[in-house]
Amino acid sequence: MIGTAPRHNMSGMRPPVVKFRPHEGALLRVYRRESARWPFHASHMHGHRFFVVNYYDRSTGEVRLPRAVVRVGTGHVLLTAPGELHDTSGIAHMGGWVLEFTGDLLGTTADGPSLVLPRADGTPWLAFAGRRFDKPAHAEVPADERSTWEARFQRMQRETADALLGSREVVRALLQVMLIDLARLLAPELSSRASGTSALRAEVFAVIDRRYGEAGLSLAAIARAVGRSPSHVTAVVRAETGMTVLEWLTERRMAEARRRLQETDEDVAIVSERAGYRDPAYFARLFRRAHSLSPRAYRRSHG
């Protein structure tokens, strides 16, 4: 159930945006939350640099978005995408599962982009990018399907904890099935057509997607590409996602760097160049700051 929230005032203090905390290079974390206060990252409006699926199996509460209030209860599932601002302080003493993952786990199928990645060029760095952030990815799982959802979370937790042969592939497959099931529940809300400032955000992301490999790509160049002033573009993207345009550019470049470190044997200097950085030393500093690992250490952890 969705209600209307007071319009979030983004003119004051900037909301925090939490980065992913990988454990030994993992791209996914799954765990249960029991009895304790539900907010985990922040007790006020904030965003993430990663995806979060919350599945609630008891009690009730509210999640505030900038323009809506989502009332959640037993059997409800809620996905938040990177940069999607939300406040979970209205949820207390709930039980359920939390799944955190990066876009690296989401890929394309033999037939093209995954069903849950509605992007024209198939780039999987921002799932559900087409839908408006004021339409939450929130649904109620039918009662006869809840045991299946519970079993998937339990299996993912075991696979990530035990690091068995093929665990990464199993986790990716389970995640894809879960997101497809969620997409089916959300089918009426999954629209690639946005309006107002959300359309501008989508344009900015599209430019970043096409041109992130250009070493000289700047805020001014992105603003020119979408026909707006740099200050206007900055204000809209920051208000809707809690992150600046240049932070999103860095996020996209880091996603490409991670992909190349995992999937190729290219020298780090080549990875740096393909990700949009002329200076490998500067790239290495940025990468370490974002991942708490050097590029080489990250590659070893995903070998």
N, C-alpha and C positions, 0 to 999 in steps of 0.2 A: 504494500500500500504506500502511495506517495502523496505527501502533502506539500504545501507551499512554505518555504522558509523565508525569513527576512533576507533581503538582498545583502550579500556579503560585501562588506566595505573593504576593498583592496587598496584604498588610498593610504592606509596606515602602515603598520609594520608588515614586512614581507613574511608570508607564511613559510615555515620550514619545509624543505623538500628532502626526504630521507633517502640516502643512497643504500644500495643493496649491500648486505654484509655476508659475503661468501664465506663458506667454511671449506677450507682446502680446495678452493677453486670451484666449488659447486655452483650451479646455475639455478638451483631450486632448494627451497627450505619448506618442510611441511611439519606441522606440530599441532597438538591439541591445546586448547585453552579451556581451563576448568575453574569455575567458581570465582576466580579473581576478577578484578575490574578489567573490562575488555580492552580499553585503549592500550596499545602496546608501543606505538611510535611517539605519539603526542596526544595530549588531552585537549587539543583545540584544532582549528582548521589547519590542515597540512597536506602535503602531497608525497608521492614516492617517485623514485627513478626506476621502478620496477612494477610488475603486476602483482595484485593480491586478490586471491579468492577467499572469501569468508563463507563458511558453511555453518549455519547455526542449528543445533539439534535440541535446544531447549531454551525456555524463557523468552522474553521480549525486550525490545529496546528501539532506539532511533539512531540513524546516521544522518547527520546534517551535511548537505551540499550547499554550494553558494546560492542556488535558486530552488532548492527542494529539501524536504525531509522524507527519508525513507524509513518506514516502520518495518522492522524485521522481527521474525519469530521462528518457531520450530519449523525446520524444513526449508528455510529460506537460504538463498545463495546470492552473494553480491560480489561482483568483480569491479575492481578499480584499476584503471590503466595509468601508466606513467603520466604525472602531471595533473591527474584528476583530483582536485581539492575536495577534502571531506573532513568531517569531525565525528569521531566515534565516542565522544564522551557521554552520549546519551544511552550507552549500552553498559549495563552493570550485571555482574554475576551470571554470565551466560556460559554455556558450554558449546563447543564446536571445534571445527578444524580451520586452520589458517594455512594457506598455500601461497608462498612468495616465489616468484620466478622472473627471470629476465627474458627479453624477447629472443635471445639466442636459441632458446629451446623450441621456438616456433619456426617452422620452415614451410617449404612448398611440398606439394604432393606430385605424383607422376603426371597428374592432369593440370598442374599449375598451382597457383596460390591456395593455401588452406582455406577451407570454407569460412573460418573465423578471422581471416585476414583480408578484408575487402579493400585492397589497394590496387590501383590500376596496373602498377608495374610489378606487383608481387613481392615487394620488399617487406619482410616481416618484422620490422623494428618497432611498429606501434600497432598492436592488434586493436580491433574495434575503432580504428582511427576515424572511420566514416561517421560514427554515430555522435550525436550531440552530447556534450558532457552534462547538460541539464536533463538528460533522459538517462537515469542510472541503469546500469546493467544489473538489474535486480529481478529475481523471480522466485517462485515457490516450487520446489521439487515435489512432484506428486508423491503421495504417501507410499504407494507401492514401489517406488523407485529409490526411496531413501536408503535402504539397506545396500543397494548397489553403489551409491555415492559414498557411503561410509566405508565399504570394502575397498574402493579405489584409493581413498585417502590412506587407509591402513597399509595397502600394498605399496604406495609411493613412499610412505614413511619407512617401511622395511627395506625397500630397495636403496633408498638414499643412505640409510644407516649402515647397511651391511656391505655395500659396494660389491655386489655379486657380479659374476660374469654377465655382461649385457645389461647392467642396471640402467645405464643412461638411456639405452634404446627403449627399455621397458617403461621408464618414467616418461619419456617423450611420448610414447604411444598412449599411455594412460592419460596424460595431460591433453593430448589432442582429442581423445574421445570425450573427456570431461567438457572441454570447451565447445565441442560440437553439440553436445547435449545442452549446454547452457545457451548456445546460439539458437537452438531450436525452441527453447523456452522463451527466448527474447525476440523471436522472429518479427513480431509487429513493431518493435522498437529499433531494430537494426536497419537503419536507413542511411544510405551514403549521401543523402541530400541534407545539407545544413543551411542555416540562414544567419544573417547578421554577422556578428563578430566571429562566430564559430566557423563560418565560411572563410574568413581571412586566416584564421589559425590553420585550417586545412591547406590553404594556398601556401602559407609559409612552410609547413611541413613538406609539401610537395617539392618546393624549390630546394630545400635542404636535402631531400632524398635524391634529387637529380644531380646536385652540384657539390655535395659534401667533399668530393675528391679534389676540388679546386683549392690549391693552397692559399690563394688570395681571397677566397670567399669571405665577405664581411657583412656586417649588419646593413650597411648602406647598399650593398649589392643586392641583398635579399629584399630589402624594402623597395628598391627600384624594380625588381622583378615582379612584385605584386602591386606596383603602382601606388604605394603609400609612403608616407614619411617614416624615417627610422624611429622617431619618437612614438608615432601612433602604433606601429607594428610592435614595438617593445611593450607599450602599455597594454595592448590587447592580449598578447601571448602571455605576459606575466600575470595579468588579471585572471586569465582562464586556466592557467596551468601552474602558477607559482614559480615558473622558471623563465629565464630570459631567452631570447632568440639564440644568442651565442652559446648558452648552456645546452640548448637543444642541438645545435650544430656539433658541439663537442660530444654530446651523447650519441649522435648518429655516427660520428667518426670512431668513437670507442667501440660501438657495435660492429663496425666493419673490421676494426683491428682485431677484436676478439674472434670474429669469424675466420679471418686469415690465419691467426695464430693456431686455431684449432684444426683447420681444414687443409692448410698448405705447409710446406717446409720453407717458405720464403724467408730470407734474412729479415731481421727486424727493421733494417733500414728501408727495405722494399715495402714491408707492411706499413711503415710510417708514411712513406710517399703515397701509397695507394689509399691510405686513410685521410690524406689531405695535409700532411705535415712535411715540410721540407727538411726540418731539423730533427734528426732521430733522437738526439739527446733531450730536446724539449718534449718530443712525443713520449719518451720513456718516463720523464718526470710526471707528465699529465696522467699517463697510464697507471703509474704506481700510486699516485694520489687518488685515483678513482677506484682502484682494485686492491690496494694494499699489497700488490705483487708486481714485480718487474715483468715486462713482456715475456722474457725468457722463462721466468718462474711460472707464469701463467700457462705458457705452452707446455711445460713439463707436467703441470698438475692436470692437464687435459690430454696427456699422451696415451 
